[in-house]
């Protein structure tokens, strides 16, 4: 039992998890997800290429089943699932992912539309010609080898890599705490930059960019943003804009069409076409008649056929802004350098490759030099043997066996063991006069070779010259024209809504439960004054006649706002229910809409005024709320955790403000008491509240249109007051009482309205009973009364909600 206990260690859980996760992280960073800075390959890619090279599955041989290669890789070098190996092999063969293919493949290897490749039992593969350059001279001890996972074989730690593959083909990967996004570049440009760095080691990034203009994507496209490129090449991190190549063509009948023949790198073409067609179907953009994918074996081609008189440039700008026809590419040039992940700039990446090549060429030269010297030694022995041929033959004939003959000629004539071995293995035809001439010629050539190799090893300049010579040979054979165009400036995309959105007056409704819609005026007119479609338990909080080029701002209880261009609202018949706003813009599930405000233009002379339950008020320029991105709720006002937004108003900066509290206090002051602050602020104190009191309403009105003040309590009482019953004061006061204080069952304000026009006020009890009162029939009361009762709350429950509709709206 004691021995069983000794097998276990008593360790804290956090130490065990930390240690194990550390080991796991180290493994996936170094041995799975990130490329090596020297050959630009991840371990699985390197093992695939080496396995194919080892099996002579090269470009000059017939294609071989992919499954065989995958099996060899798994069995000998990479003990993981076959899917991961086959997926890596497929990527190396896809000409829309790789600038220069490292694997050639027969069969279905996927598509730019995201179609999956055929199973590995159906496809055939072999090394590409340029991939063989990655492995050239690997047998000459040019790189280190390490044992494979079961010590049954050995594999290279890195490939010799005759060209800078990391920059040429790029890389992408995600590991633990690190990620890499390195775009492909033009082979000729990269080699030119590498040669320049070898000739001028102190050159700057700007000097190197004379050769490397920017990424050269296999899918072509247009790059914008020279400053982003400079930053990326200097620091390893940067941002550029990549857009597809487009052309506007005029067809018969005077109509235009947009033709796309190149799309941004790593964008799924099928999804791009689908998104463009959805914009047409959802009427997010006006003027597109049809979107067609005409891609065939001759090349990529997407056609966007436009309606007559459509603004082609305006629509193209909209597509750049709202689809993946234009994307932002983020450089994150991370690679394994000296066994650690590092963020490397262009100079460091080139330097890592150059240092690697110095080591590769040095090791290869040492290997060739040793081989040449060994051969020279043998040739010298053979020449000497032929010169004393009769004596040598006599000595061999008198020997007992091969070993005795070798020993005899070594002792008698002074040959070394390798020379003696070569002599005893000499074939009789080699003893002719012509052969000695051949040996002498070979000896002279070997001497020249030895001198040349020794000179490379003894001179850094000659070593660099050898690397440059090989790079130039690669450039001459494999360099291609640049496919991606680089433009200096990023175009500022300004979408003219009138161009892409049909200008149309519509009716927009917003309900308390968050359902929104737009309906055509025709649909509205045909309803003959009927209320819009909604749930029986729901009610309107906004009904507007506005244009599709306008904007709707929806404000929520938690202080957020939803920015919705009117043309993006669902087009639904007036009699049908709307769509919930959360399907259009993301918002918190526990939040609710409290106010809807239509905006024609975001004027700097108008303001949004916010009122919260805790008595805060904030005034901000309306122009601050023009959003660039509006897929989710944005912050409208900074609201504390226990606070909530009560009211929002659009003002002109000269309005009167009136605040009503739950305990029945009213406060009146000018808007200019509230200073203007930014969007992400909390504002200033409006009302000095008693403990447990809170603001029920914060109202605005103009000096010219004096409203009637209408108050409803939880006990079912209502009353109308004139503004003259109040004195104007300043903010941060408590205000004056608007109700008679009772010791038992005191009245508390549920809703408070400023009615500038005759209206019908609706009051709803807890049991769902709704009663109404005409504001014109309610006589004005003073501040010290509790008004008239509309129903008995002991029977129908306390009042929980109240709202009003203008009499003019009802009469319509």
C-alpha positions in Angstrom: 0.0 0.0 0.0 2.9 2.4 0.8 4.4 1.7 -2.6 1.1 2.6 -4.2 1.0 6.0 -2.3 4.5 6.8 -3.5 3.3 6.8 -7.0 1.3 10.0 -6.5 2.4 13.6 -5.7 0.3 15.9 -3.5 0.4 19.2 -5.5 -1.8 22.3 -5.6 -4.2 22.2 -8.6 -3.1 25.7 -9.8 0.5 24.5 -10.0 -0.4 21.4 -12.0 -2.7 23.3 -14.4 -0.2 26.0 -14.9 2.6 23.6 -15.6 0.6 21.5 -18.0 -0.8 24.5 -19.8 2.6 26.0 -20.1 3.9 22.8 -21.8 0.9 22.7 -24.1 1.4 26.4 -25.0 5.1 25.8 -25.7 4.3 22.9 -28.0 1.6 24.6 -30.1 3.7 27.8 -30.4 6.9 26.1 -31.4 5.7 22.9 -33.1 2.3 23.5 -34.6 0.8 26.9 -35.4 3.6 29.4 -36.2 6.1 29.3 -39.1 9.8 29.2 -38.8 11.4 32.6 -39.9 14.1 30.7 -41.9 12.0 28.5 -44.3 8.6 30.0 -43.6 7.0 26.6 -42.9 5.0 25.2 -40.0 6.1 21.7 -38.8 3.3 19.9 -40.6 4.1 21.7 -43.9 7.8 20.9 -43.6 7.0 17.2 -42.9 4.7 17.0 -45.9 7.4 18.4 -48.3 10.2 16.3 -46.8 8.1 13.1 -46.9 7.3 13.7 -50.6 11.0 14.5 -51.3 12.1 11.4 -49.4 9.8 9.2 -51.4 10.9 10.8 -54.7 7.4 12.2 -55.3 8.8 15.1 -57.2 7.8 17.3 -60.2 9.6 15.2 -62.7 7.8 12.0 -61.6 4.2 10.9 -62.1 1.5 12.1 -59.6 0.9 9.8 -56.6 -2.2 9.2 -54.5 -2.5 11.9 -51.8 -3.5 9.2 -49.3 -0.1 7.6 -49.7 1.7 10.8 -48.8 -0.6 11.5 -45.9 0.0 8.0 -44.6 3.7 8.4 -44.9 3.6 11.7 -43.0 1.5 10.3 -40.2 3.4 7.1 -39.9 6.9 8.6 -40.0 6.8 12.2 -38.9 3.5 13.7 -37.7 1.5 11.6 -35.2 -1.8 13.5 -35.6 -5.0 13.1 -37.5 -5.0 12.6 -41.2 -7.4 15.5 -41.7 -4.9 18.0 -40.3 -2.2 16.7 -42.6 -4.5 16.6 -45.7 -5.9 20.1 -45.1 -2.3 21.5 -44.8 -1.4 19.6 -48.0 -4.5 21.0 -49.8 -3.6 24.6 -48.8 -0.1 24.2 -50.3 -1.8 23.3 -53.6 -4.4 26.1 -53.8 -3.4 28.9 -56.2 -5.8 31.4 -54.6 -4.0 30.9 -51.2 -0.3 30.4 -52.3 1.6 32.8 -54.4 3.9 29.9 -55.6 2.4 26.5 -55.2 4.6 24.0 -53.2 2.4 21.0 -54.0 0.9 20.2 -57.4 -2.4 18.3 -57.4 -4.7 16.4 -59.7 -8.3 16.4 -58.8 -10.6 18.6 -56.8 -8.6 20.6 -54.3 -11.4 22.9 -53.3 -12.3 26.3 -54.7 -12.3 30.0 -54.0 -16.0 29.6 -53.2 -15.2 27.6 -50.1 -16.1 24.2 -51.7 -14.4 21.3 -49.8 -11.7 19.3 -51.6 -12.3 15.7 -52.7 -11.2 13.0 -50.2 -7.5 12.1 -50.3 -8.3 8.7 -51.8 -9.4 10.5 -55.0 -6.7 13.2 -55.4 -3.1 12.8 -56.6 -0.2 15.0 -55.6 3.5 15.6 -56.1 6.0 18.3 -55.2 6.0 21.4 -57.4 9.2 22.3 -59.2 9.8 25.3 -56.9 9.2 23.2 -53.8 12.2 21.1 -54.9 14.3 24.2 -54.5 13.2 24.3 -50.9 14.7 20.9 -50.4 17.7 21.1 -52.7 21.0 19.8 -51.2 19.3 18.6 -48.1 21.3 15.3 -48.5 24.5 17.4 -48.2 24.2 18.0 -44.4 23.0 21.5 -45.1 20.5 21.5 -42.1 20.2 19.7 -38.8 18.2 16.6 -38.5 16.4 15.4 -35.3 14.9 12.0 -34.4 11.2 11.5 -35.4 8.5 10.9 -32.7 9.4 7.2 -32.3 13.1 7.4 -33.0 12.7 5.1 -36.0 13.8 7.8 -38.5 15.1 11.3 -38.6 13.5 14.5 -40.0 14.9 18.0 -40.8 14.6 20.8 -38.2 14.4 23.3 -41.0 14.6 23.1 -44.8 17.5 24.6 -46.8 15.0 26.9 -48.6 16.7 28.3 -51.7 14.3 31.3 -51.7 12.7 33.4 -48.9 9.5 31.3 -48.7 8.0 33.1 -45.6 7.7 36.4 -47.4 6.9 34.9 -50.8 4.0 32.6 -49.7 3.1 34.3 -46.4 1.5 32.5 -43.5 -1.4 32.6 -41.1 -1.9 30.8 -37.8 -3.3 31.1 -34.3 -1.5 29.6 -31.3 -1.7 30.2 -27.5 -1.1 33.9 -26.9 0.3 34.5 -30.4 -1.1 34.7 -33.9 0.4 35.5 -37.3 -0.8 37.1 -40.4 1.9 37.5 -43.0 0.8 38.2 -46.6 2.4 36.7 -49.7 4.9 38.9 -51.7 6.4 38.9 -55.2 9.3 36.5 -55.5 11.4 38.8 -57.7 10.9 41.8 -55.4 11.8 39.8 -52.3 15.0 38.4 -53.9 16.0 41.9 -55.0 15.4 43.2 -51.5 17.4 40.3 -50.0 20.3 41.0 -52.3 20.2 44.7 -51.4 20.3 43.8 -47.7 23.3 41.6 -48.3 25.1 44.4 -50.2 24.1 47.1 -47.8 23.4 45.7 -44.4 22.6 49.1 -43.0 19.9 49.9 -45.5 16.6 51.2 -44.2 13.0 49.9 -44.6 12.3 52.7 -47.0 15.3 51.5 -49.1 14.0 48.0 -49.1 10.5 49.3 -50.1 12.1 50.6 -53.3 12.0 46.9 -54.3 9.2 45.4 -52.2 6.2 47.6 -53.1 3.9 45.7 -50.9 2.1 42.3 -50.7 1.5 40.6 -53.9 -1.6 38.5 -53.4 -2.3 35.4 -55.6 -5.9 36.8 -56.1 -4.5 40.2 -57.3 -6.6 43.2 -56.1 -5.6 46.7 -55.2 -3.8 47.8 -52.0 -4.2 51.2 -50.5 -2.2 52.8 -47.7 1.5 53.3 -48.1 1.8 54.6 -44.5 0.3 51.3 -43.2 2.8 49.4 -45.3 5.8 51.4 -43.9 4.5 50.8 -40.3 4.0 47.1 -40.9 7.4 46.6 -42.5 9.1 48.6 -39.7 7.4 47.1 -36.7 5.8 43.8 -37.9 2.3 45.2 -37.3 0.2 47.5 -39.5 -3.0 47.9 -41.5 -3.8 48.3 -45.1 -6.9 48.4 -47.3 -7.4 45.7 -49.9 -10.1 46.0 -52.5 -11.2 44.0 -55.6 -10.4 45.2 -59.1 -13.5 46.5 -60.7 -14.5 48.1 -64.0 -17.7 49.9 -65.0 -18.9 48.8 -68.5 -21.7 50.3 -70.6 -24.0 47.8 -72.2 -26.6 48.2 -75.0 -29.4 50.5 -74.1 -27.2 52.8 -72.1 -27.3 50.7 -68.9 -24.1 50.1 -66.9 -22.7 47.0 -65.3 -19.9 46.6 -62.7 -17.5 43.8 -63.6 -15.2 42.4 -60.8 -12.3 40.2 -62.0 -10.2 40.2 -58.8 -11.3 40.0 -55.2 -9.5 40.6 -51.9 -7.2 37.9 -50.5 -8.8 35.0 -48.6 -12.4 36.3 -49.3 -15.0 33.6 -50.1 -16.3 34.5 -53.6 -19.6 32.7 -53.1 -20.3 34.5 -49.9 -19.4 37.9 -51.5 -21.8 37.3 -54.4 -24.5 36.2 -51.9 -24.1 39.3 -49.8 -24.3 41.6 -52.9 -27.5 39.8 -54.0 -29.0 40.1 -50.4 -28.4 43.9 -50.5 -30.4 43.9 -53.8 -33.2 41.7 -52.4 -33.4 43.6 -49.1 -33.5 46.9 -51.0 -30.5 48.1 -49.0 -29.2 49.6 -52.2 -31.2 50.8 -55.1 -30.2 50.4 -58.8 -29.0 46.8 -58.9 -30.9 44.7 -61.4 -29.0 41.4 -61.1 -25.8 39.9 -59.6 -24.2 37.1 -61.6 -21.2 34.9 -61.0 -19.7 34.3 -64.5 -16.5 32.7 -63.3 -15.2 29.9 -65.6 -12.0 28.2 -66.5 -10.7 31.4 -68.1 -10.8 33.4 -64.8 -12.9 35.0 -62.1 -15.7 37.3 -63.2 -18.6 38.7 -61.2 -21.1 40.9 -63.0 -23.4 43.4 -61.3 -26.0 44.5 -63.8 -27.5 47.9 -63.0 -30.9 49.5 -63.7 -31.2 52.3 -66.2 -30.0 55.7 -64.9 -28.5 54.1 -61.8 -25.3 55.8 -60.5 -22.6 53.1 -61.1 -19.9 54.9 -59.1 -22.2 55.5 -56.1 -23.3 51.9 -56.0 -19.7 50.7 -56.3 -18.7 52.9 -53.4 -21.6 51.4 -51.4 -20.4 47.9 -52.2 -16.8 48.8 -51.2 -18.1 50.0 -47.8 -20.7 47.4 -47.1 -19.3 44.1 -48.5 -16.0 42.2 -48.5 -15.2 43.8 -51.9 -13.0 46.0 -49.7 -11.4 44.7 -46.5 -8.8 45.8 -44.0 -5.8 43.5 -43.9 -3.9 43.5 -40.6 -0.2 42.6 -40.7 1.0 40.6 -37.7 4.4 39.3 -38.8 5.1 36.7 -36.0 7.4 33.8 -36.7 9.7 31.4 -34.7 13.2 33.0 -34.7 15.9 31.4 -32.6 13.4 29.0 -31.1 11.1 31.8 -29.7 8.0 33.6 -31.3 9.0 37.1 -32.3 7.3 40.0 -34.1 9.6 40.8 -37.0 9.9 43.7 -39.4 10.9 43.3 -43.0 14.7 43.8 -42.3 14.6 41.2 -39.5 12.8 38.7 -41.7 15.2 39.1 -44.5 18.1 39.0 -42.0 16.8 35.7 -40.6 16.7 34.2 -44.1 20.2 35.5 -45.0 21.7 34.1 -41.8 20.1 30.8 -42.5 21.4 30.8 -46.1 24.9 31.6 -44.8 24.7 28.5 -42.6 23.2 26.3 -45.4 25.8 27.3 -48.0 28.7 27.0 -45.5 27.6 23.5 -44.4 27.0 22.5 -48.1 30.4 23.9 -49.1 32.1 22.0 -46.2 30.3 18.8 -47.3 31.4 19.3 -51.0 35.0 20.2 -49.9 35.3 17.1 -47.8 33.9 14.9 -50.7 36.3 16.6 -53.2 39.3 16.1 -51.0 38.4 12.5 -50.4 38.1 11.9 -54.1 41.3 13.8 -54.8 43.1 11.5 -52.4 41.7 8.4 -54.2 42.6 9.8 -57.6 46.2 10.5 -56.5 46.4 7.0 -55.2 45.2 5.5 -58.5 47.6 7.7 -60.6 50.5 6.5 -58.4 49.4 2.9 -58.6 49.2 3.0 -62.4 52.7 4.5 -62.5 54.1 1.4 -60.6 51.4 -1.0 -62.0 53.6 -4.1 -62.5 54.9 -4.0 -58.9 51.4 -3.5 -57.6 49.9 -6.3 -59.6 52.7 -8.6 -58.5 52.1 -7.8 -54.9 48.3 -8.4 -55.2 48.9 -11.7 -57.0 51.1 -12.9 -54.2 48.6 -12.0 -51.5 46.2 -14.6 -49.9 43.0 -12.5 -50.1 41.7 -9.0 -50.5 42.5 -7.9 -46.9 46.1 -9.3 -47.3 46.5 -7.5 -50.6 45.3 -4.2 -49.1 47.7 -4.5 -46.2 50.5 -5.5 -48.5 50.3 -2.6 -50.9 49.8 -0.2 -47.9 53.1 -1.4 -46.3 55.1 -1.8 -49.5 54.1 1.3 -51.4 52.9 3.6 -48.7 49.2 3.8 -49.9 46.5 4.8 -47.3 43.6 2.5 -46.5 41.1 4.3 -48.8 43.6 4.4 -51.6 44.4 0.7 -51.1 40.6 -0.1 -51.2 40.2 1.8 -54.5 43.2 0.0 -56.0 42.1 -3.5 -55.2 38.7 -2.7 -56.6 40.1 -1.3 -59.8 38.7 -2.9 -63.0 41.2 -4.1 -65.6 39.8 -1.8 -68.4 40.9 1.2 -66.2 44.6 0.2 -66.7 44.8 1.8 -70.2 46.7 4.8 -71.2 43.5 6.8 -71.8 42.3 6.2 -68.3 45.4 7.7 -66.7 44.7 10.8 -68.8 41.2 10.8 -67.5 42.4 10.5 -63.9 44.9 13.3 -64.4 42.2 15.5 -65.9 39.8 14.7 -63.0 42.6 15.5 -60.5 43.1 18.9 -62.1 39.4 19.6 -62.0 39.2 18.5 -58.3 42.0 20.8 -57.4 40.2 23.8 -59.0 37.0 22.8 -57.2 38.8 22.4 -53.9 40.4 25.8 -54.3 37.0 27.4 -55.1 35.2 25.8 -52.2 38.0 26.6 -49.8 37.9 30.3 -51.0 34.1 30.4 -50.3 34.7 29.2 -46.7 37.6 31.6 -46.1 35.8 34.7 -47.4 32.5 36.2 -46.2 32.3 38.2 -49.5 32.5 35.1 -51.6 30.0 33.3 -49.4 27.5 36.2 -49.9 28.3 36.1 -53.6 27.4 32.4 -53.8 24.1 33.1 -52.1 23.3 36.0 -54.4 24.2 33.9 -57.5 21.8 31.2 -56.4 19.0 33.7 -55.6 19.4 35.3 -59.1 19.1 31.8 -60.7 15.8 31.3 -58.7 14.6 34.7 -59.7 15.4 34.1 -63.4 13.5 30.8 -63.5 10.5 31.4 -61.2 9.8 35.2 -60.9 6.4 36.4 -62.2 4.8 39.8 -62.9 3.2 41.5 -59.9 -0.5 40.8 -59.7 -1.5 43.3 -56.9 -1.5 47.1 -57.6 -0.3 49.4 -54.8 -1.9 52.8 -54.3 -0.4 55.4 -52.0 -3.6 56.8 -50.4 -6.6 55.2 -48.9 -9.7 56.4 -50.6 -12.2 58.0 -48.3 -15.5 56.3 -49.1 -18.5 58.6 -48.7 -21.8 57.0 -49.6 -24.4 59.3 -51.0 -27.7 57.9 -49.6 -29.7 59.5 -52.3 -27.7 57.5 -54.9 -28.0 54.1 -53.4 -31.3 54.4 -51.5 -34.5 55.2 -53.3 -35.8 58.5 -51.9 -39.4 57.6 -50.7 -41.7 59.0 -48.0 -42.8 56.2 -45.7 -44.7 55.8 -42.4 -42.5 54.4 -39.6 -43.9 53.0 -36.4 -42.1 52.0 -33.2 -44.0 50.1 -30.4 -43.3 49.9 -26.6 -42.3 46.2 -26.9 -39.6 47.1 -29.5 -41.3 46.3 -32.8 -40.4 48.5 -35.8 -41.4 48.7 -39.4 -41.7 51.1 -42.4 -44.8 51.1 -44.6 -45.4 52.8 -47.9 -47.8 55.7 -47.9 -50.0 53.7 -50.2 -50.3 50.9 -47.7 -51.0 53.5 -45.0 -53.7 55.3 -47.1 -55.5 52.0 -47.9 -55.9 51.3 -44.2 -58.5 54.1 -44.0 -57.3 55.5 -40.6 -57.0 52.1 -38.9 -54.2 51.8 -36.3 -51.0 49.9 -37.4 -50.7 46.2 -36.9 -49.3 45.2 -33.5 -49.9 42.8 -30.6 -53.0 43.4 -28.5 -50.9 44.1 -25.4 -48.5 46.5 -27.3 -48.9 50.2 -28.0 -47.2 52.9 -30.1 -44.4 55.1 -28.8 -43.6 56.6 -32.2 -45.4 57.1 -35.5 -43.7 59.3 -38.1 -43.9 60.2 -41.8 -40.3 60.4 -42.9 -38.0 59.7 -45.9 -36.0 56.6 -46.5 -32.8 58.7 -46.6 -33.5 59.8 -43.0 -32.4 58.2 -39.7 -34.3 56.8 -36.7 -32.7 57.0 -33.3 -34.1 54.6 -30.6 -33.1 55.2 -27.0 -33.2 52.5 -24.3 -33.8 52.4 -20.6 -30.1 51.5 -19.9 -28.7 54.6 -21.7 -27.9 53.1 -25.1 -29.1 54.2 -28.5 -29.8 52.3 -31.7 -28.8 54.0 -34.9 -31.0 52.8 -37.8 -31.1 54.3 -41.3 -34.8 54.3 -42.3 -34.1 52.4 -45.5 -32.8 49.5 -43.3 -36.1 49.1 -41.5 -38.2 46.1 -42.7 -40.7 47.1 -45.3 -44.0 45.7 -43.9 -47.7 46.4 -44.6 -49.4 48.9 -42.3 -51.8 46.3 -41.0 -49.1 43.7 -40.2 -47.0 43.5 -37.1 -43.5 44.9 -37.3 -40.1 43.1 -36.7 -38.4 43.2 -33.4 -35.6 45.8 -33.4 -33.1 43.2 -31.9 -33.2 41.5 -35.3 -31.8 44.6 -37.0 -29.4 46.0 -34.3 -27.9 44.0 -31.4 -29.1 45.2 -28.0 -29.1 43.8 -24.4 -31.9 41.3 -23.9 -33.0 42.9 -20.6 -33.2 46.4 -22.1 -36.3 48.3 -23.5 -37.0 51.1 -25.9 -38.3 54.3 -24.3 -38.1 56.9 -27.0 -38.0 57.1 -30.8 -36.7 60.2 -32.6 -36.6 60.7 -36.4 -33.6 62.7 -37.6 -33.4 64.4 -41.0 -29.9 65.8 -40.5 -27.4 65.7 -37.7 -27.2 69.5 -37.1 -24.6 71.0 -34.8 -27.2 73.6 -33.8 -29.5 71.0 -32.3 -29.0 69.0 -29.1 -30.1 65.8 -27.4 -31.2 66.3 -23.8 -31.2 63.2 -21.5 -33.0 62.8 -18.2 -32.4 60.0 -15.7 -34.3 58.7 -12.7 -31.6 59.7 -10.3 -32.1 63.4 -11.3 -29.2 63.8 -13.8 -29.5 65.8 -17.0 -27.1 65.9 -20.0 -27.0 68.0 -23.1 -24.9 66.9 -26.1 -24.7 68.1 -29.7 -26.9 66.0 -32.0 -24.0 65.7 -34.5 -22.1 63.6 -31.9 -24.7 60.8 -32.4 -24.0 60.3 -36.1 -22.6 56.8 -36.0 -20.3 55.2 -38.6 -20.9 51.6 -37.5 -24.4 50.7 -36.3 -24.7 47.0 -36.0 -25.0 47.1 -32.2 -26.3 49.4 -29.5 -24.1 52.4 -28.8 -23.6 54.4 -25.6 -25.9 57.5 -25.5 -25.4 58.6 -21.9 -23.2 57.2 -19.1 -25.8 55.8 -16.7 -24.8 54.5 -13.2 -25.7 50.8 -12.4 -28.7 51.7 -10.2 -29.9 54.5 -12.5 -32.1 54.4 -15.6 -32.8 56.7 -18.5 -36.3 58.4 -18.3 -36.6 60.9 -21.1 -34.8 62.0 -24.3 -35.6 65.2 -26.3 -34.3 67.1 -29.3 -33.8 70.8 -28.4 -32.6 74.0 -30.1 -30.6 75.2 -27.0 -33.3 77.7 -25.9 -36.0 75.4 -24.4 -37.6 75.4 -21.0 -37.1 72.3 -18.9 -39.6 70.9 -16.3 -38.9 68.0 -14.0 -41.5 66.0 -12.1 -40.6 63.5 -9.3 -42.4 60.5 -7.9 -43.1 62.2 -4.6 -44.8 65.1 -6.4 -42.1 67.8 -6.7 -41.9 70.0 -9.8 -38.9 72.1 -10.9 -38.8 74.6 -13.8 -35.6 76.1 -15.3 -33.9 77.1 -18.6 -32.0 74.8 -20.8 -28.9 76.9 -20.8 -28.5 76.0 -17.2 -27.2 72.6 -18.5 -23.7 72.8 -20.0 -22.9 71.0 -23.3 -20.8 67.8 -22.8 -19.6 64.9 -24.9 -21.4 61.7 -25.9 -19.8 59.4 -23.3 -20.6 61.6 -20.2 -23.1 61.4 -17.4 -24.2 65.0 -17.3 -25.0 67.2 -14.3 -27.5 67.2 -11.4 -30.9 68.5 -12.4 -33.0 67.9 -9.3 -32.0 67.6 -5.6 -34.0 64.5 -4.7 -35.3 63.4 -1.3 -34.2 59.9 -0.2 -36.3 57.3 -2.1 -37.5 59.9 -4.6 -36.8 59.7 -8.3 -37.6 61.6 -11.5 -40.7 60.5 -13.3 -40.5 62.9 -16.3 -38.2 65.5 -17.7 -40.0 67.7 -20.2 -39.0 70.4 -22.7 -41.1 73.1 -24.2 -40.6 76.5 -25.9 -41.2 79.9 -24.4 -43.7 80.7 -27.1 -45.9 77.6 -26.6 -46.9 77.4 -23.0 -48.2 73.9 -22.2 -50.7 72.5 -19.8 -49.2 70.2 -17.2 -51.0 66.9 -16.7 -50.3 64.6 -13.8 -51.5 61.1 -13.0 -51.0 59.3 -9.7 -50.9 55.6 -8.7 -54.3 56.0 -7.0 -56.1 56.7 -10.3 -56.2 60.5 -9.8 -55.4 63.0 -12.5 -55.2 66.8 -12.6 -54.3 69.6 -15.0 -52.2 72.6 -13.9 -51.1 75.8 -15.6 -47.4 76.6 -15.8 -48.2 80.0 -14.2 -48.7 78.1 -10.9 -44.9 77.6 -10.8 -41.9 79.9 -10.4 -38.9 79.5 -12.7 -35.7 78.7 -10.8 -32.3 77.1 -11.4 -31.2 73.5 -11.6 -30.2 71.3 -8.7 -33.1 72.6 -6.5 -35.8 70.4 -5.0 -38.7 72.2 -6.7 -42.2 72.8 -5.3 -45.0 70.4 -4.3 -47.6 69.5 -6.9 -49.8 67.3 -4.6 -51.5 67.6 -1.2 -49.5 65.4 1.2 -51.7 62.7 2.9 -50.6 60.8 6.0 -52.4 57.6 4.9 -52.1 56.4 1.3 -50.3 59.4 -0.1 -50.5 60.1 -3.9 -47.4 59.4 -5.9 -46.8 60.6 -9.5 -46.8 57.8 -12.1 -46.7 59.9 -15.3 -46.4 63.6 -16.0 -47.1 65.3 -19.4 -46.7 68.7 -20.9 -49.6 69.0 -23.3 -49.2 71.8 -25.9 -52.3 70.7 -27.9 -55.6 69.2 -26.8 -55.1 65.5 -26.2 -56.7 62.3 -24.9 -54.8 60.8 -21.9 -55.1 57.0 -21.4 -54.6 55.6 -18.0 -54.0 51.8 -17.4 -54.4 49.9 -14.2 -52.5 46.8 -13.0 -55.4 44.6 -14.0 -55.2 46.0 -17.6 -58.3 48.3 -17.4 -57.8 51.4 -19.6 -59.7 54.6 -19.0 -59.4 57.9 -20.9 -59.9 61.5 -20.2 -60.0 64.5 -22.7 -57.5 67.1 -21.5 -59.9 69.8 -22.7 -62.5 68.7 -20.2 -60.1 68.6 -17.3 -60.3 72.0 -15.5 -57.1 73.5 -14.2 -56.3 72.9 -10.5 -53.8 74.5 -8.1 -50.7 72.8 -6.9 -52.2 71.8 -3.5 -55.0 69.5 -4.7 -54.8 65.8 -5.7 -57.2 66.1 -8.6 -60.1 63.9 -9.7 -60.3 60.1 -9.6 -60.9 58.3 -12.9 -61.5 54.9 -11.4 -61.4 53.0 -8.0 -58.0 51.4 -7.7 -59.3 49.1 -4.9 -61.2 47.3 -7.7 -58.9 47.5 -10.7 -55.5 47.8 -9.0 -53.1 50.8 -8.9 -52.2 52.8 -12.0 -49.1 51.4 -13.7 -49.0 53.2 -17.0 -50.3 56.3 -18.8 -49.9 57.9 -22.2 -51.5 60.4 -24.5 -52.4 61.0 -28.1 -53.0 64.4 -29.6 -56.6 65.1 -30.5 -55.6 66.0 -34.0 -54.1 62.5 -34.5 -57.3 60.9 -33.3 -59.5 63.1 -35.5 -57.4 62.1 -38.6 
